[in-house]
Amino acid sequence: MLSLGDLEGKTIPADMTGEVRSGESCWWSHHLSDAVRDAVEGTNYDTLLDVTIEARSRFFVWSNCVHVEGQAIDSSKLEQGVKQ
């Protein structure tokens, strides 16, 4: 799971699924967080579940990338967990 949202105190149901989204960050300086932002850009989603992360290194620096793919959800729609 990778998230840009506020998950504190929230419970993610085991059977939760979402739209499959992917994104990547490339060039000299590539970051996992930028790849996640790319995957959810232009949507209300802020979290990726069941994520696959792939790092790609090639001869030319602009071909170096980190690629993510996962099921996108909106964490604001998750319910607060049970307080103990």
Secondary structure in CASP SS format (residue, H / E / C, confidence):
PFRMAT SS
TARGET T0000
AUTHOR 0000-0000-0000
METHOD secondary structure of the structure
MODEL  1
M C 1.00
L E 1.00
S E 1.00
L C 1.00
G C 1.00
D C 1.00
L C 1.00
E C 1.00
G C 1.00
K E 1.00
T C 1.00
I C 1.00
P C 1.00
A C 1.00
D C 1.00
M C 1.00
T C 1.00
G C 1.00
E E 1.00
V E 1.00
R E 1.00
S E 1.00
G E 1.00
E E 1.00
S E 1.00
C E 1.00
W C 1.00
W C 1.00
S C 1.00
H C 1.00
H C 1.00
L H 1.00
S H 1.00
D H 1.00
A H 1.00
V H 1.00
R H 1.00
D H 1.00
A H 1.00
V H 1.00
E C 1.00
G C 1.00
T C 1.00
N C 1.00
Y C 1.00
D C 1.00
T E 1.00
L E 1.00
L E 1.00
D E 1.00
V E 1.00
T E 1.00
I E 1.00
E E 1.00
A E 1.00
R E 1.00
S C 1.00
R C 1.00
F C 1.00
F C 1.00
V H 1.00
W H 1.00
S H 1.00
N C 1.00
C E 1.00
V E 1.00
H E 1.00
V E 1.00
E E 1.00
G E 1.00
Q E 1.00
A E 1.00
I E 1.00
D C 1.00
S H 1.00
S H 1.00
K H 1.00
L C 1.00
E C 1.00
Q E 1.00
G C 1.00
V C 1.00
K C 1.00
Q C 1.00
END
